[in-house]
Amino acid sequence: MPIYEYECENCGRHYEVWQKITDEPLTTCEACKGKLRKLVSQSSFVLKGSGWYVTDYARKEKKDTKSKDTSSTKSDK
């Protein structure tokens, strides 16, 4: 369930409220009965761990060191 932020236009009080997406937005301040406005807040998207991109989505390149070594030795002879 997302957390929505509101601020009272009258007293400046700040609210953080757990609401469903389908819930109606709050309109009245509990303290002074002033008008609330909904704030746009920063999301909390965090990627944890080392190299999640490398392990999950990166292109898998073949390591072909043996063939490179043999091709260089053949051309030397």
N, C-alpha and C positions, 0 to 999 in steps of 0.2 A: 504494500500500500504506500503510495507516495506521500511525501511531506510537502505541504503547501505553506508559503509564507504570506502573511498579511501585515499591513501597517495601517494604523488609525490616522486619518487625515486631521483629526481634531487634537488628540493628545500625544500622538507619535508613538504609542505603544506598539510593540512588535510581537506578532504571534507566529508560532510554528504549529501547524495542525496536521494530524494524520487523517487523510480523507480518501475515500474511493474516488476514482475518476468520474464516476456517475453522480457523486454527491453535488448538491448545489453549493456554490461558493458562499462563504460567510459575507455578511453585509454590514453588521452592526458590532461595534466595539463593546465588549463586556463591561469595561470600566466606566466609560463616559457616554456610551450610546451613540458615538460618532460614526461616521461612514468609514468602512474598511476598504482598502484597495489591495488587490492581489499583486504580489511582487514576483518578478522573474528571478529565480535563484540559480546558482551554479549547480550543475549536476555533480554527483560524486562517483564518476566512473573511474575505476582504478584497475590497472593491469599489474598483477603481482607475479613474481617469479622471474627467472632468468631466461630470456630468449623464447617467450611464448610464440612469437612470430616464426622464428627459425624452426621450432619443433612442430608447429601445426600447419603453417601455410607456405613455407619457403619451397622453392623448386628443389627437387632432389637431383643433384648432379652426381654422375658416376665418377668414381675415382679410378682412373685407369693408369696408375703409375707403372705397372709392370710392362705394358705395351710401349710406353715411352722409353723406358730403359732399354728394352730389347731392340727397338728401332734405331737408337743412337749407336748401339754397339755393332749392329749389322752394317751400318753405313761406314763405320770406322775401318772395317776389315777390307 
